[in-house]
């Protein structure tokens, strides 16, 4: 512990009051807000501060005097170190209540939104093993609780980055987020690499062979394994891929990428198919009596990582959109077009817009796959594409669905929505704070009616929210 930390006070027998931002919990001491990780509302703890500002402080619980009745045992053996799933020790009903409050507080405080039309949050059917995609990192630099401890093995680590440490990776033995054989595949890759001298990447010195391992699965039973290496050396790579193909017949798509760049992004790199298909297939039940939809998911495709909950999210969007057969629907930030295609059978025309060209290619491919020929998709910067000329060419929308990134919508997009004046906007957001800001801007012509929070990521602070905006008459 540094001298600076030793000088900060120890706060004794402090009750944790509520869940807070970024997975932290909140206490208050003499008017000072204190953020503490890995504790549960109702816990009474001693808090050692490690950061103190004028209006808030951060600390860690160093002694428990009373355990909250909301506390449950974590399933993950890496809880408290990994940095993910920080709410595992809080029972799921309390998590949902905290997320509902988070949405309400942001909308009311930041957007001056009337939340009387808010429905109870839609919880996730599965709270463990719900993800269909995980990305792991190889690193020569291993996170250890005691950095001075002696290590018997100097190979490295395959796991997740430690928060705020770009070069340190925590070795993962078992992750409770993705169904088997996810853990079995990862451990098989690790054991093979160790046995055959395949080195882990050193992000500081840009040396080493193995960089990343991406595992995707689908509701159809397909599995995709993507191995990313730093050198184009098939003599070392192909035997590893052969091992995976022979040991795991569940793998229907086995692929690799050679990444010689100084960063881990691979959206601009060529994907090589080694065995099986170049994609996996995902299926989603349609809305009400609609037929199921089939989606092609390739290594670079975006698809909601909680497949079961995605169907529920889109069903709520459909309920709020109340599309009519002659409607023109705009789907802004359409991604690979999943929402657009989910709604297409209930509109005359669907127009999707997305910045990423590869995503638009996927959207067109999936539209053809599902026989939805009333859809058109455009790639480009939303603020530049959505112009009066574009609206004139494609028809004024009756309904707009918008699902922007965490930063929310550009001011020009908001202005164009106000100018187009569709009768209804359904705003899907992964960040209630920026959603609240945009709703306040849209309040110039729209009233917020129904609000539907949806939990896509149990045990985390993240929450999706859907708001129905109706054009004021």
C-alpha positions as CSV (number, residue, x, y, z in Angstrom):
1,X,0.0,0.0,0.0
2,X,1.4,3.4,-0.9
3,X,2.1,6.1,1.6
4,X,-0.7,8.2,0.1
5,X,-3.2,5.4,0.7
6,X,-2.1,4.9,4.3
7,X,-2.9,8.6,4.9
8,X,-6.5,8.1,3.9
9,X,-8.9,7.2,6.7
10,X,-10.5,3.9,7.6
11,X,-14.3,4.3,7.8
12,X,-15.7,1.9,10.4
13,X,-19.1,0.1,10.5
14,X,-20.6,1.8,7.4
15,X,-23.8,0.5,5.9
16,X,-24.0,0.1,2.1
17,X,-27.1,1.9,0.9
18,X,-27.6,1.2,-2.7
19,X,-26.2,0.0,-6.0
20,X,-24.2,2.7,-7.9
21,X,-22.6,3.3,-11.3
22,X,-20.0,1.1,-13.0
23,X,-20.9,-1.9,-10.7
24,X,-20.0,-0.1,-7.5
25,X,-22.2,0.2,-4.4
26,X,-22.8,3.4,-2.5
27,X,-22.4,4.5,1.1
28,X,-22.7,8.0,2.6
29,X,-20.5,9.3,5.5
30,X,-21.0,12.8,6.8
31,X,-22.5,13.9,3.5
32,X,-19.6,12.3,1.5
33,X,-20.7,9.7,-1.2
34,X,-18.4,6.7,-1.0
35,X,-18.2,4.1,-3.9
36,X,-17.3,0.6,-2.9
37,X,-16.9,-2.5,-5.2
38,X,-18.0,-6.1,-4.5
39,X,-20.4,-5.2,-1.6
40,X,-24.2,-5.5,-1.4
41,X,-26.8,-3.0,-0.2
42,X,-27.4,-3.8,3.5
43,X,-23.8,-4.9,4.2
44,X,-22.1,-3.2,7.1
45,X,-18.4,-2.9,6.5
46,X,-15.2,-1.1,7.3
47,X,-14.0,0.9,4.3
48,X,-10.4,1.7,3.5
49,X,-10.4,4.8,1.3
50,X,-8.0,4.8,-1.6
51,X,-9.2,7.9,-3.4
52,X,-10.9,11.0,-2.0
53,X,-12.2,14.1,-3.8
54,X,-14.2,17.0,-2.7
55,X,-17.6,15.4,-3.3
56,X,-16.9,11.7,-3.4
57,X,-14.5,9.0,-2.4
58,X,-13.7,5.4,-3.4
59,X,-12.6,2.6,-1.1
60,X,-12.6,-1.1,-0.5
61,X,-14.3,-3.2,2.1
62,X,-11.7,-4.6,4.5
63,X,-13.9,-6.1,7.2
64,X,-17.6,-7.2,7.3
65,X,-19.6,-6.6,10.4
66,X,-22.9,-7.7,9.0
67,X,-23.9,-9.4,5.8
68,X,-26.9,-8.2,3.8
69,X,-30.0,-10.4,3.5
70,X,-29.7,-9.6,-0.3
71,X,-26.4,-11.4,-0.5
72,X,-25.9,-14.7,-2.3
73,X,-22.8,-16.8,-3.0
74,X,-21.1,-16.1,-6.3
75,X,-20.9,-18.9,-8.9
76,X,-17.7,-17.7,-10.6
77,X,-14.4,-18.8,-9.0
78,X,-12.8,-15.5,-10.2
79,X,-15.4,-13.2,-8.7
80,X,-13.8,-10.1,-7.2
81,X,-10.7,-10.3,-9.4
82,X,-11.9,-10.6,-13.0
83,X,-13.8,-7.3,-12.9
84,X,-16.9,-8.6,-14.7
85,X,-20.2,-9.7,-13.2
86,X,-19.7,-7.4,-10.2
87,X,-23.2,-8.0,-8.9
88,X,-23.0,-11.7,-8.6
89,X,-23.3,-11.5,-4.8
90,X,-26.6,-9.7,-5.0
91,X,-29.7,-11.8,-5.5
92,X,-31.2,-11.3,-9.0
93,X,-34.5,-9.7,-7.9
94,X,-32.5,-7.0,-6.2
95,X,-30.4,-6.5,-9.3
96,X,-33.5,-6.0,-11.4
97,X,-34.9,-3.4,-8.9
98,X,-31.5,-1.6,-9.0
99,X,-31.6,-1.4,-12.8
100,X,-35.2,-0.2,-12.8
101,X,-34.2,2.6,-10.4
102,X,-31.1,3.4,-12.6
103,X,-33.4,3.9,-15.6
104,X,-35.9,6.0,-13.7
105,X,-33.3,8.2,-12.0
106,X,-31.5,8.9,-15.3
107,X,-34.7,9.7,-17.2
108,X,-36.2,11.9,-14.5
109,X,-33.0,13.7,-13.4
110,X,-31.3,14.2,-16.7
111,X,-34.2,14.3,-19.1
112,X,-37.1,15.6,-17.0
113,X,-39.1,12.6,-18.3
114,X,-42.4,11.6,-16.8
115,X,-41.8,7.9,-15.9
116,X,-45.4,7.1,-14.9
117,X,-45.6,4.9,-18.0
118,X,-42.7,2.7,-17.0
119,X,-43.4,-1.0,-16.9
120,X,-41.5,-3.5,-14.7
121,X,-38.2,-4.5,-16.0
122,X,-38.0,-7.6,-18.2
123,X,-35.6,-10.0,-16.5
124,X,-33.4,-12.5,-18.2
125,X,-34.7,-16.1,-18.4
126,X,-31.1,-17.3,-17.9
127,X,-28.8,-15.5,-15.4
128,X,-25.8,-17.7,-16.0
129,X,-24.4,-19.3,-19.3
130,X,-26.5,-16.8,-21.3
131,X,-23.8,-15.3,-23.6
132,X,-23.3,-16.5,-27.2
133,X,-19.9,-14.9,-27.6
134,X,-16.8,-14.6,-25.5
135,X,-13.4,-13.1,-26.4
136,X,-10.3,-14.2,-24.6
137,X,-6.8,-12.8,-24.7
138,X,-3.4,-14.5,-24.6
139,X,-0.7,-12.6,-22.7
140,X,2.8,-13.2,-21.5
141,X,2.0,-11.0,-18.5
142,X,-0.1,-12.8,-15.9
143,X,-2.1,-11.1,-13.2
144,X,-1.3,-12.3,-9.7
145,X,-2.7,-11.1,-6.4
146,X,0.9,-11.1,-5.1
147,X,3.2,-9.9,-7.9
148,X,6.2,-11.0,-5.9
149,X,5.1,-14.6,-5.7
150,X,7.1,-17.2,-7.5
151,X,5.5,-18.8,-10.6
152,X,6.1,-22.4,-11.4
153,X,5.1,-21.8,-15.0
154,X,6.3,-18.9,-17.1
155,X,4.1,-19.6,-20.2
156,X,1.6,-16.8,-19.7
157,X,-2.2,-16.6,-19.5
158,X,-5.4,-17.1,-21.5
159,X,-8.3,-15.2,-20.0
160,X,-9.7,-11.7,-19.5
161,X,-7.9,-8.4,-19.1
162,X,-7.8,-7.0,-15.6
163,X,-9.7,-3.7,-15.5
164,X,-7.5,-0.6,-16.1
165,X,-4.4,-2.8,-16.8
166,X,-4.0,-3.1,-20.5
167,X,-1.2,-5.7,-20.4
168,X,-2.2,-8.0,-17.5
169,X,-4.5,-11.0,-18.1
170,X,-6.2,-13.1,-15.5
171,X,-6.0,-16.8,-16.3
172,X,-9.6,-18.1,-16.4
173,X,-10.3,-21.7,-15.3
174,X,-14.1,-21.5,-15.5
175,X,-16.4,-18.7,-16.8
176,X,-20.1,-19.0,-16.0
177,X,-21.2,-16.9,-18.9
178,X,-21.2,-19.3,-21.9
179,X,-22.4,-22.9,-22.0
180,X,-20.0,-25.8,-22.5
181,X,-17.9,-26.7,-24.3
182,X,-16.7,-23.1,-24.1
183,X,-14.6,-23.7,-21.0
184,X,-13.4,-27.1,-22.4
185,X,-12.3,-25.5,-25.7
186,X,-10.4,-22.7,-24.0
187,X,-8.6,-25.1,-21.6
188,X,-7.7,-27.4,-24.4
189,X,-6.2,-24.6,-26.4
190,X,-4.2,-23.5,-23.3
191,X,-3.0,-27.0,-22.5
192,X,-1.9,-27.6,-26.1
193,X,-0.1,-24.3,-26.4
194,X,1.8,-24.9,-23.2
195,X,2.7,-28.4,-24.2
196,X,3.9,-27.4,-27.7
197,X,5.7,-24.2,-26.8
198,X,3.2,-21.8,-28.5
199,X,4.1,-18.4,-27.0
200,X,1.6,-15.8,-25.7
201,X,1.6,-12.3,-27.2
202,X,3.5,-9.6,-25.3
203,X,1.6,-6.4,-25.9
204,X,4.5,-4.2,-24.7
205,X,7.2,-5.7,-26.9
206,X,4.9,-7.0,-29.7
207,X,6.4,-10.5,-29.5
208,X,4.8,-13.9,-29.2
209,X,2.5,-16.1,-31.3
210,X,-1.0,-16.4,-29.8
211,X,-3.1,-13.3,-29.5
212,X,-6.9,-14.0,-29.1
213,X,-9.4,-16.7,-28.9
214,X,-13.1,-16.0,-29.8
215,X,-15.9,-18.5,-29.1
216,X,-19.4,-18.1,-30.5
217,X,-22.4,-20.4,-30.3
218,X,-26.0,-20.3,-31.4
219,X,-29.4,-21.6,-30.5
220,X,-29.1,-24.0,-33.4
221,X,-26.2,-25.8,-31.8
222,X,-23.5,-24.3,-34.0
223,X,-20.1,-23.4,-32.6
224,X,-17.5,-21.0,-34.1
225,X,-13.9,-20.9,-32.9
226,X,-11.7,-18.1,-34.1
227,X,-8.0,-18.2,-33.3
228,X,-6.0,-15.0,-33.8
229,X,-2.2,-15.2,-34.1
230,X,0.5,-12.6,-34.5
231,X,2.6,-14.4,-37.1
232,X,1.7,-16.1,-40.4
233,X,3.2,-19.5,-39.4
234,X,0.9,-22.3,-40.4
235,X,3.4,-24.9,-39.2
236,X,2.5,-23.9,-35.6
237,X,-1.1,-22.9,-36.2
238,X,-2.5,-25.7,-38.2
239,X,-1.7,-28.5,-35.7
240,X,-3.5,-26.5,-33.1
241,X,-6.6,-26.2,-35.3
242,X,-6.4,-29.9,-36.2
243,X,-6.5,-30.7,-32.5
244,X,-9.6,-28.6,-32.0
245,X,-11.3,-30.1,-35.1
246,X,-10.7,-33.7,-33.9
247,X,-11.4,-33.2,-30.2
248,X,-14.5,-31.0,-30.6
249,X,-16.9,-32.2,-33.3
250,X,-19.3,-29.6,-32.1
251,X,-17.2,-26.9,-33.9
252,X,-19.0,-26.2,-37.2
253,X,-16.9,-23.2,-38.1
254,X,-13.2,-23.1,-37.4
255,X,-11.4,-20.0,-38.5
256,X,-8.2,-18.0,-38.0
257,X,-6.8,-14.5,-38.5
258,X,-3.2,-13.3,-38.7
259,X,-3.0,-10.0,-36.9
260,X,0.4,-8.3,-37.2
261,X,-0.9,-4.9,-36.0
262,X,-0.1,-3.3,-32.7
263,X,-3.7,-3.5,-31.5
264,X,-6.3,-6.3,-31.1
265,X,-9.0,-5.0,-33.5
266,X,-9.6,-7.3,-36.4
267,X,-12.5,-5.8,-38.3
268,X,-10.2,-4.8,-41.1
269,X,-8.4,-8.2,-41.4
270,X,-9.0,-11.2,-43.6
271,X,-10.6,-14.2,-42.0
272,X,-9.5,-17.6,-43.1
273,X,-11.8,-20.6,-42.9
274,X,-9.9,-23.7,-41.9
275,X,-12.7,-26.2,-41.4
276,X,-16.5,-26.1,-41.8
277,X,-18.6,-23.1,-42.8
278,X,-17.5,-19.5,-42.7
279,X,-20.4,-18.7,-40.4
280,X,-22.8,-20.0,-37.9
281,X,-26.6,-19.9,-38.1
282,X,-28.8,-18.2,-35.4
283,X,-32.5,-18.6,-35.2
284,X,-34.9,-16.3,-33.5
285,X,-38.6,-16.8,-32.8
286,X,-40.8,-14.3,-34.6
287,X,-43.1,-11.8,-33.0
288,X,-46.4,-13.4,-32.0
289,X,-47.4,-15.7,-34.9
290,X,-44.6,-14.7,-37.2
291,X,-42.3,-17.4,-38.6
292,X,-38.9,-17.8,-37.0
293,X,-36.0,-15.8,-38.5
294,X,-32.7,-17.2,-39.6
295,X,-29.5,-15.2,-39.4
296,X,-26.0,-15.8,-40.8
297,X,-23.4,-14.7,-38.2
298,X,-19.8,-14.4,-39.4
299,X,-16.8,-13.7,-37.2
300,X,-17.2,-9.9,-37.6
301,X,-21.0,-9.8,-37.3
302,X,-22.7,-8.0,-34.5
303,X,-25.5,-10.1,-32.9
304,X,-27.0,-9.5,-29.5
305,X,-24.9,-11.7,-27.1
306,X,-28.0,-12.8,-25.0
307,X,-30.0,-14.6,-27.8
308,X,-33.0,-15.5,-25.7
309,X,-33.3,-12.0,-24.2
310,X,-32.8,-10.4,-27.7
311,X,-36.1,-11.9,-28.8
312,X,-37.8,-10.4,-25.8
313,X,-36.2,-7.0,-26.4
314,X,-37.4,-7.0,-30.1
315,X,-40.8,-8.2,-29.1
316,X,-41.2,-5.2,-26.8
317,X,-40.0,-2.9,-29.6
318,X,-42.7,-4.4,-31.9
319,X,-45.4,-4.0,-29.2
320,X,-44.4,-0.3,-28.8
321,X,-44.1,0.4,-32.5
322,X,-47.7,-0.6,-33.3
323,X,-46.9,-0.8,-37.0
324,X,-49.6,-0.7,-39.6
325,X,-49.5,-2.6,-43.0
326,X,-49.0,0.6,-45.0
327,X,-46.3,2.0,-42.8
328,X,-42.8,3.0,-43.8
329,X,-40.3,2.1,-41.0
330,X,-36.8,3.6,-40.6
331,X,-34.4,1.5,-38.5
332,X,-31.5,3.8,-37.5
333,X,-28.2,2.2,-36.4
334,X,-29.6,-1.0,-37.8
335,X,-26.4,-3.0,-37.3
336,X,-26.9,-6.3,-39.1
337,X,-30.6,-5.5,-39.5
338,X,-32.0,-7.8,-36.8
339,X,-34.6,-5.4,-35.5
340,X,-35.5,-4.3,-39.1
341,X,-36.0,-7.9,-40.2
342,X,-37.9,-8.8,-37.0
343,X,-40.4,-6.0,-37.8
344,X,-40.5,-6.2,-41.6
345,X,-43.6,-8.4,-42.0
346,X,-45.6,-5.7,-40.3
347,X,-44.7,-2.7,-42.5
348,X,-44.9,-1.9,-46.2
349,X,-41.3,-0.8,-46.4
350,X,-38.3,-0.9,-44.0
351,X,-35.3,1.3,-44.4
352,X,-32.2,0.4,-42.4
353,X,-29.1,2.7,-42.0
354,X,-25.8,1.7,-40.4
355,X,-22.2,3.1,-40.5
356,X,-20.4,-0.3,-40.9
357,X,-20.5,-1.5,-44.5
358,X,-19.9,-5.2,-43.5
359,X,-22.9,-5.1,-41.2
360,X,-25.1,-3.8,-44.0
361,X,-23.9,-6.6,-46.2
362,X,-25.0,-9.0,-43.5
363,X,-28.3,-7.3,-43.3
364,X,-29.0,-7.6,-47.0
365,X,-27.9,-11.2,-46.9
366,X,-30.2,-12.0,-44.0
367,X,-33.1,-10.2,-45.7
368,X,-32.7,-12.4,-48.7
369,X,-32.4,-15.5,-46.5
370,X,-35.7,-14.8,-44.9
371,X,-37.5,-13.7,-48.0
372,X,-38.1,-10.2,-46.8
373,X,-38.0,-8.2,-50.0
374,X,-39.6,-5.0,-48.6
375,X,-36.3,-4.0,-46.9
376,X,-33.5,-1.7,-48.1
377,X,-30.3,-1.0,-46.3
378,X,-27.8,1.9,-46.6
379,X,-24.2,2.2,-45.2
380,X,-22.9,5.6,-44.1
381,X,-22.5,8.1,-41.3
382,X,-26.0,8.6,-39.9
383,X,-25.7,12.4,-39.6
384,X,-24.7,12.6,-43.3
385,X,-27.1,9.9,-44.7
386,X,-30.3,11.0,-43.0
387,X,-30.9,14.1,-45.0
388,X,-34.1,15.7,-46.5
389,X,-33.0,14.3,-49.9
390,X,-32.7,10.8,-48.5
391,X,-36.2,11.1,-47.0
392,X,-37.6,12.3,-50.3
393,X,-36.0,9.3,-52.1
394,X,-37.1,6.7,-49.6
395,X,-40.4,8.1,-48.3
396,X,-41.2,9.9,-45.1
397,X,-41.2,7.4,-42.2
398,X,-44.4,6.7,-40.2
399,X,-42.4,5.0,-37.4
400,X,-38.7,5.2,-36.5
401,X,-36.8,2.8,-34.4
402,X,-33.5,4.0,-33.2
403,X,-30.8,2.0,-31.4
404,X,-27.7,4.2,-31.2
405,X,-24.4,3.4,-29.5
406,X,-23.7,4.4,-25.9
407,X,-22.9,8.0,-26.9
408,X,-26.5,8.4,-28.1
409,X,-27.6,10.3,-31.2
410,X,-25.8,13.1,-33.0
411,X,-27.5,16.5,-32.7
412,X,-28.1,16.5,-36.5
413,X,-29.9,13.2,-36.3
414,X,-32.2,14.5,-33.5
415,X,-32.9,17.6,-35.6
416,X,-33.7,15.5,-38.6
417,X,-36.1,13.3,-36.6
418,X,-37.9,16.5,-35.4
419,X,-38.1,17.6,-39.0
420,X,-39.4,14.2,-40.4
421,X,-41.9,14.1,-37.6
422,X,-42.9,10.4,-37.7
423,X,-46.0,9.7,-35.7
424,X,-43.9,7.5,-33.4
425,X,-40.3,6.9,-32.4
426,X,-39.2,3.8,-30.5
427,X,-35.9,4.6,-28.9
428,X,-33.8,1.6,-27.7
429,X,-30.8,2.5,-25.6
430,X,-27.9,0.7,-23.8
431,X,-27.2,4.0,-21.9
432,X,-30.2,5.6,-20.1
433,X,-28.1,8.7,-19.4
434,X,-27.5,9.6,-23.0
435,X,-31.1,8.4,-23.8
436,X,-32.4,10.9,-21.3
437,X,-30.4,13.7,-22.9
438,X,-31.9,12.8,-26.4
439,X,-35.4,12.5,-25.0
440,X,-35.2,16.0,-23.6
441,X,-34.2,17.3,-27.1
442,X,-37.0,15.4,-28.7
443,X,-39.5,16.8,-26.2
444,X,-39.8,19.8,-28.5
445,X,-42.3,17.7,-30.5
446,X,-42.7,14.4,-28.7
447,X,-44.2,13.0,-25.5
448,X,-42.8,9.9,-23.8
449,X,-45.6,7.4,-23.2
450,X,-44.5,3.8,-22.4
451,X,-41.1,2.9,-21.0
452,X,-39.8,-0.7,-20.9
453,X,-36.4,-1.6,-19.3
454,X,-34.9,-4.9,-20.3
455,X,-32.0,-6.8,-18.6
456,X,-29.7,-8.2,-21.2
457,X,-26.7,-8.8,-18.9
458,X,-27.4,-10.3,-15.4
459,X,-24.8,-9.6,-12.7
460,X,-23.6,-6.4,-14.4
461,X,-24.8,-2.8,-14.0
462,X,-25.8,-2.6,-17.7
463,X,-29.4,-2.2,-18.7
464,X,-31.3,-1.7,-22.0
465,X,-34.2,0.7,-22.1
466,X,-37.0,1.2,-24.6
467,X,-39.0,4.5,-24.8
468,X,-42.1,5.1,-26.9
469,X,-42.3,8.7,-28.2
470,X,-45.5,9.9,-29.7
471,X,-45.8,13.0,-31.8
472,X,-47.7,15.7,-30.0
473,X,-50.9,16.8,-31.7
